[in-house]
Amino acid sequence: MGLFYNFSVALFSALGSFLFGYDSGVIGSIVSAEFDFFHAYFHSPGVSIIGAIVSTFAGGCFFGAAAAGWLAAHIGRKRTIQLGGLIAMLGCSLQTGAQNVSYLIVGRMIAGLAIGCLSMVVPLYQSEISPPGMRGFLTGLTQFMISIGFLVANWVGYGSQFIRSDAQWRVPLGVQIFPATLLFLGMFILPFSPRWLVDQGRNDEALAVLQQLHGDKGNKEFIELEFAEMLEQIQYEKENISTKISDLWSTKPMLRRTLTGIGIQVCTQFTGINVSSYFQPTLYADLGLSGSKVLMITGVNGALGAITTIIFIYFILDRVGRKPPLIFGAVGMAISLAVEAAINAKWGGVNNHAAQTAGVAFIIIFSALFFSVSFGPISWVYQSEIFPMRIRALGTAVCTCANWACNVLISQVSPIGMARLQYRFYIFFVVMNIMNGVVVFFFFPETKGKSLEEMDAVFGDQVIPHALETKQMHNVGVQDEKDRDSDA
Ligand SMILES: O[C@H]1[C@H](O)[C@@H](O)[C@H](O)[C@@H](O)[C@@H]1O
């Protein structure tokens, strides 16, 4: 039990993040020209209908994330995840059984509501069940599972194009019903967030969950201190902080939290990641590549991204903190995109093998290396750890909505930008990545190793003294890792 159980709970809840990646990724294949049965069934939908099929999903995500802010505070994190799973089952079933375009669009919208909700609540739940020294790893599982979702979607899409019936598009859409059902049912046996339980006055249950999550072996003192601090902080917040949306900007420290939370998500979107996630085949086509090679490279890129993410969150994130990797990633992405722009400017459209290889390599380096060790995982970790309990659900929801709003904007504008600006479009993102690095350097505080209750000290509104020293808590996290190793 103990940390292995804690890890398993965080990983299982990340099935919600898998659905996020899968649902975002699969539609690209389905609307592509290779899916002839899809186009025949829906009477060759034009670009505007295809645009609607793709973007109603992201629109639904925006509203799903907003609603989850209220739900997670009232019915709790666990039940909100279950509700997300249930709605995903409905949305995916509607898409799979679609009889006409409206049916499909409604299905996409409903699935969007579910994914938006899950995208906000899964990392929030993970961060509230984690010990401080492992919060980066356990919450970073969100990004890991998003990338696995994208990866599986790519390969399912690839395989399904060879089916010679309507199953060609119904199968890849239907596949998601399985993880959605598993998430809905499995969450019945997973614990509630201990912090939400304390907020509801269910203290005994909260303590029992903490003991279950962190294990009792050699950890008793840590659990007692963590629990005492949780009680004290949440009690203080209950008496002094309301849960109104205006609390997000009512004091300077709160405004700072809100701006950094929104900031991390806006910066993440402006790295340009979704140009690569959604339009990768076009980027390769601009380099003169086509056919099955493109899907192969996309798949390899996705697999490398997942591997880099897991290595980064497990070995590095909780040791070096949030800021240094963000700055490293921003610089790395700016350089990769600058090289990409130069290659496209000089050799775009020309059949030069060396230039093509370098162009592909830098797209992969951009996302599978630099994004995966920076904004990818850290955006979810950071937004889930900076708000005080009373307003955490709402604050996290606002940040996630910022993610989806920018996501819609960039995915709508990118096809036009790529066509009109060509290689100059990369330069826009070079500039944005440099700005991201500057913003992080000057405005983002470091949160590594602090307990969620200690974030008030980080943001400058500490009122109660913290019994649990950061150093001590961090050591316990490390101690736990050792226990896990010796358990194995
Ligand atoms: O590829 C996804 C992207 O579609 C999301 O917009 C972003 O927030 C995720 O972190 C990323 O992994």
The ligand as a Gaussian input file, in Angstrom:
#p B3LYP/6-31G(d) Opt

LIG

0 1
 O       -1.257000      18.408000     -26.794000
 C       -2.001000      18.920000     -25.725000
 C       -2.737000      20.109000     -26.176000
 O       -3.697000      19.751000     -27.122000
 C       -3.365000      20.885000     -25.046000
 O       -3.936000      22.054000     -25.519000
 C       -2.362000      21.193000     -23.975000
 O       -2.939000      21.930000     -22.957000
 C       -1.754000      19.920000     -23.483000
 O       -0.884000      20.172000     -22.414000
 C       -1.075000      19.234000     -24.617000
 O       -0.444000      18.108000     -24.244000

